[in-house]
Amino acid sequence: MEFLKALTETPGVSGREEQVRDLIRERTEGWWDEIHEDRIGNLIGKIGAARRKRGVEEKAVVLACHLDQIGFYVRYIDDRGFLRLQHAGGFDTRNLFARRVRVLTKTRELLGILNPATKPIHVATPEERNKIPTMNDFVVDLGISAARVKKLVRPGDPVVLQQTTEELGDLVCGQAMDNRISPWVALNAIKKARGKNIYDIYFLGSAQEEVGVRGATVAAQQIEAELAIAIDVTLAVDTPGAKKEEAISRLGDGVAIKIMDGLSISTHTLVDEFVALAKRKKIKHQYEILPLGGTDAGALQRFGQSRRTITLSVPCRYVHTVVETVHKKDLKATVDLLAAWLMGA
């Protein structure tokens, strides 16, 4: 949990994932046969197979784990020192009222308040109270003079929401579970499988997934692997207000084995392999069909060499908010299933 807390609280808006890359390099020093960063910002580490399984022709697998989180860039600084933002990734603006943010300048980190540029409810008209603000309506108040703001901040500085990660009984809640969950899962599975892995393993800490699977598209054309597994969160629509059939996945019901989403259809033979393995190992699992959205699997399936592709998902409530919530048992199930598959169990 300490490593998950560190991952989720380390800022890394799309295109500025460097702090997350540095954290992973630090925590996995000595693991890799080779490791490098490419020009778009992907972190790629390789571990050769410790053994080969007879009859298995596919020799390498890429584990795709996007490192970026949804966030913002400073777009404009007005004459009073308020910041206007450009979003990078999808936000529901109803979740952005009265939030604290971290503005990452070249020299320091500044704490600010994010709120719509509207009147307080006490003096707003009924029409103003009922309006749902757009992203252009929000401003950041840094609490310092305009002159000081303009000295410290410039357009293009990244901004992330401020939130700590906490354990709530069997659940873990915080921001950036989407998708720091994925390197946490992959690295824990690799740790269990090292020395017994039947495949060459490429760990892909991909950049800029939230703005169009950009890093994975580049990596798909660089990495020579016949297999690809994307790891991501998926919607757990299992709270009051949703019908049972709308759940997509449910917290506590295990790893979600994806059938399809808006960007990819998982290779059916891989789905069958993972389901059979989960049953054999008595690992709790569920099936996932996500009508919209997608993962790095979409890029890895379509670009570069032909490869069998699948996504393993961790169910997550309140996706794309600062209270993204996952279940510890689902985390363990995802790690256990991936590790068992890497070892050819």
C-alpha positions in Angstrom: 0.0 0.0 0.0 2.9 2.4 0.6 4.0 2.0 -3.0 0.5 2.5 -4.3 0.2 5.6 -2.2 3.5 6.9 -3.6 2.4 6.2 -7.2 -1.0 7.8 -6.9 0.2 10.9 -5.1 3.1 11.6 -7.6 1.9 14.1 -10.2 2.1 13.1 -13.8 -0.4 14.8 -16.2 -0.4 13.6 -19.8 2.9 14.7 -21.4 4.6 15.3 -18.0 5.0 11.8 -16.6 8.7 12.3 -15.6 8.2 12.1 -11.8 6.3 8.8 -12.1 9.0 7.4 -14.4 11.7 8.4 -11.9 9.7 6.8 -9.0 9.4 3.5 -10.9 13.1 3.5 -11.9 14.1 4.0 -8.3 11.8 1.3 -6.9 12.9 -1.3 -9.5 16.6 -0.7 -9.7 18.5 -3.9 -10.6 15.4 -5.6 -12.0 15.9 -5.1 -15.7 18.1 -6.6 -18.3 17.7 -3.2 -20.1 15.6 -0.1 -19.5 15.2 3.1 -21.4 13.0 6.1 -22.0 11.9 6.9 -25.6 11.3 10.4 -27.0 7.6 10.5 -26.4 8.1 9.7 -22.7 7.5 5.9 -22.5 9.5 4.0 -19.9 10.4 0.5 -21.3 12.0 -2.2 -19.3 12.9 -5.7 -20.4 13.4 -9.0 -18.5 14.4 -12.0 -20.5 12.6 -15.3 -20.1 14.0 -17.5 -17.2 12.7 -20.6 -18.9 10.7 -21.5 -22.0 7.6 -23.6 -22.0 7.6 -26.4 -24.5 5.1 -25.9 -27.3 4.7 -22.2 -26.8 5.8 -20.3 -29.9 5.1 -16.8 -28.6 8.3 -15.6 -27.0 7.6 -12.1 -25.7 4.8 -10.1 -24.0 4.4 -6.4 -23.5 2.6 -5.3 -20.3 1.1 -1.8 -21.1 0.6 0.4 -18.0 -0.1 4.1 -18.8 1.6 6.4 -16.3 -0.3 9.6 -17.0 -3.3 11.0 -15.1 -6.0 13.5 -16.2 -5.0 17.0 -15.4 -4.5 20.5 -16.7 -2.0 23.0 -18.2 -2.0 26.7 -17.4 -3.5 28.4 -20.4 -3.6 32.1 -19.3 -2.8 34.3 -16.4 -5.1 37.3 -16.0 -4.2 40.8 -14.6 -5.2 39.8 -11.1 -3.1 36.6 -11.1 -5.9 34.1 -11.6 -5.0 31.2 -13.8 -7.2 29.8 -16.6 -6.6 26.1 -17.5 -6.6 23.8 -20.5 -7.7 20.3 -19.5 -5.7 17.2 -20.6 -8.1 14.3 -20.4 -11.8 14.0 -19.7 -13.3 15.7 -16.7 -16.9 15.9 -15.4 -16.9 19.5 -14.3 -19.5 18.8 -11.6 -16.7 17.1 -9.7 -14.3 20.1 -9.8 -16.0 22.6 -7.5 -13.9 23.9 -4.5 -10.9 21.7 -5.1 -7.3 22.2 -4.2 -4.7 21.9 -7.0 -0.9 21.7 -7.3 0.7 24.0 -9.9 4.1 22.5 -10.9 6.3 25.4 -12.0 9.9 25.1 -13.1 11.2 26.2 -9.7 8.6 25.1 -7.1 5.2 23.6 -6.5 2.3 26.0 -5.6 -0.9 25.1 -3.9 -4.0 26.7 -5.3 -7.8 26.7 -5.1 -9.9 25.7 -8.2 -13.4 27.0 -8.4 -15.7 28.4 -11.1 -15.6 32.1 -11.7 -19.1 32.6 -10.5 -21.0 34.3 -7.7 -21.5 32.7 -4.3 -24.8 30.9 -4.0 -26.0 33.6 -1.6 -26.2 36.3 -4.3 -26.6 34.2 -7.5 -29.8 34.1 -9.5 -31.7 30.8 -9.8 -30.4 30.5 -13.4 -26.8 31.1 -12.2 -27.2 28.5 -9.5 -28.4 25.8 -11.9 -25.8 26.3 -14.5 -23.2 23.6 -14.9 -19.9 25.4 -15.6 -17.7 24.5 -18.5 -13.9 24.1 -18.1 -13.5 27.6 -19.4 -15.4 28.9 -16.4 -12.9 27.6 -13.8 -10.0 29.6 -12.4 -7.1 28.9 -9.9 -6.5 31.3 -7.0 -2.9 31.0 -5.7 -3.4 33.5 -2.9 -0.4 35.7 -4.0 -0.1 38.9 -5.9 -0.4 39.0 -9.6 3.2 40.2 -10.0 4.4 37.2 -8.0 2.2 34.8 -9.9 3.5 36.0 -13.2 7.1 35.7 -12.0 6.6 32.1 -10.9 4.0 30.7 -13.3 4.0 30.5 -17.0 1.6 29.1 -19.6 2.3 25.4 -20.1 2.9 24.6 -16.4 1.1 21.4 -15.5 -1.6 21.4 -12.8 -3.0 18.4 -10.9 -5.7 18.0 -8.3 -4.6 17.7 -4.7 -5.7 14.5 -2.9 -4.1 12.0 -0.5 -4.7 8.2 -0.9 -6.4 6.6 2.1 -7.5 3.1 3.1 -11.2 2.8 3.9 -11.7 -0.7 5.3 -11.3 -3.1 2.4 -11.1 -0.2 -0.1 -8.4 2.2 -1.2 -9.5 5.7 -2.2 -7.6 8.5 -3.9 -6.8 10.2 -7.2 -4.9 8.7 -10.1 -5.9 5.1 -9.4 -6.5 5.6 -13.2 -4.0 4.5 -13.9 -1.2 4.2 -11.4 -3.0 0.9 -10.5 -1.5 -0.6 -13.6 2.2 -0.2 -12.9 1.5 -1.3 -9.3 -0.2 -4.5 -10.6 2.4 -5.2 -13.3 5.4 -4.6 -11.1 4.0 -6.7 -8.3 3.2 -9.5 -10.8 6.7 -9.3 -12.3 8.2 -9.4 -8.8 6.4 -12.7 -8.2 7.2 -14.2 -11.6 10.9 -13.1 -11.9 13.1 -16.2 -12.3 10.1 -18.3 -13.4 8.8 -16.3 -16.3 8.3 -18.2 -19.6 8.2 -15.1 -21.7 10.5 -12.2 -22.3 8.6 -9.4 -20.5 8.5 -5.9 -21.7 7.2 -3.4 -19.1 5.7 -0.4 -21.0 5.0 2.6 -18.7 3.3 4.5 -21.5 2.8 8.2 -21.9 -0.2 10.2 -22.9 -2.9 7.5 -22.8 -5.5 9.8 -21.5 -5.3 12.0 -24.6 -5.4 9.3 -27.2 -3.1 6.3 -26.4 -0.2 8.2 -28.0 2.7 6.6 -26.1 1.4 3.0 -26.7 1.0 3.8 -30.5 4.7 4.7 -30.7 5.8 1.7 -28.5 3.7 -0.7 -30.5 5.9 -0.1 -33.5 9.1 -0.4 -31.4 8.6 -3.5 -29.2 8.9 -6.9 -30.8 6.4 -9.0 -28.8 3.7 -11.4 -30.0 1.5 -10.8 -27.0 0.2 -7.7 -25.4 -1.6 -7.2 -22.1 -2.9 -3.8 -21.2 -3.6 -3.2 -17.5 -6.1 -0.5 -16.5 -9.1 0.3 -14.3 -12.6 -0.1 -15.5 -15.9 1.4 -14.4 -17.5 -0.1 -11.3 -21.1 1.2 -11.7 -22.3 -0.7 -8.6 -23.5 2.2 -6.4 -27.0 3.4 -5.7 -28.6 5.0 -8.8 -27.5 2.4 -11.3 -29.3 -0.7 -12.5 -27.7 -4.1 -11.9 -27.2 -4.7 -15.6 -25.3 -1.3 -16.0 -22.6 -2.2 -13.5 -19.8 -3.0 -16.1 -17.9 -4.4 -13.1 -18.4 -4.7 -9.3 -15.9 -4.0 -6.5 -14.9 -7.2 -4.7 -15.9 -9.5 -7.6 -12.3 -9.9 -8.7 -10.1 -9.1 -11.7 -12.2 -8.0 -14.8 -11.2 -9.8 -17.9 -12.1 -7.5 -20.8 -14.1 -8.8 -23.7 -14.2 -5.5 -25.6 -14.3 -1.7 -25.3 -14.4 1.3 -27.6 -10.9 0.7 -28.9 -10.3 -3.0 -28.9 -11.8 -6.4 -28.9 -9.7 -8.8 -26.9 -8.3 -11.8 -28.7 -10.8 -14.6 -27.8 -8.1 -17.2 -27.4 -6.4 -15.1 -24.7 -9.7 -14.5 -23.0 -10.2 -18.2 -22.9 -6.7 -18.7 -21.5 -7.1 -16.2 -18.7 -10.6 -17.5 -17.7 -9.4 -21.1 -17.6 -6.4 -20.1 -15.6 -8.5 -18.1 -13.1 -10.8 -21.0 -12.7 -7.9 -23.4 -12.2 -6.2 -21.2 -9.7 -9.5 -20.3 -8.0 -8.9 -16.6 -8.6 -12.0 -14.5 -8.4 -12.8 -12.9 -11.8 -15.5 -11.2 -13.8 -16.2 -10.3 -17.4 -16.0 -6.8 -18.7 -17.7 -5.1 -21.7 -17.2 -1.3 -21.7 -19.4 0.5 -24.3 -17.1 3.6 -24.6 -13.5 4.4 -23.8 -10.5 2.2 -24.2 -7.0 1.3 -23.1 -3.5 1.0 -24.6 -4.7 -2.4 -26.0 -6.3 -0.5 -28.8 -2.9 0.8 -30.0 -1.0 -2.4 -29.3 -3.5 -4.5 -31.3 -3.5 -2.2 -34.4 0.0 -1.0 -34.8 3.4 -2.7 -35.3 3.5 -6.5 -35.7 0.4 -8.7 -35.3 -0.1 -9.7 -31.7 -2.7 -11.3 -29.5 -4.0 -8.7 -27.2 -6.2 -8.5 -24.0 -6.9 -6.0 -21.2 -7.0 -7.0 -17.5 -8.9 -4.4 -15.5 -9.2 -3.4 -11.8 -12.8 -2.3 -11.0 -12.9 1.3 -9.9 -15.7 3.5 -8.5 -15.9 7.2 -9.2 -13.5 7.1 -12.2 -11.9 10.5 -13.2 -12.5 12.1 -9.8 -10.2 12.6 -6.8 -11.9 9.7 -4.9 -11.3 6.9 -7.3 -11.9 3.8 -5.2 -10.7 0.2 -5.6 -11.0 -3.0 -3.6 -7.9 -4.7 -2.1 -9.1 -8.2 -3.0 -9.5 -7.1 -6.7 -5.9 -5.8 -6.6 -4.6 -9.1 -5.3 -6.7 -11.1 -7.8 -5.3 -9.1 -10.7 -1.7 -9.5 -9.5 -2.1 -13.2 -8.9 -3.7 -13.9 -12.3 -1.1 -12.0 -14.2 1.8 -13.5 -12.3 0.4 -17.1 -12.8 0.1 -16.4 -16.5 3.6 -15.0 -16.8 4.9 -18.2 -15.2 2.9 -20.5 -17.5 1.0 -21.9 -14.6 
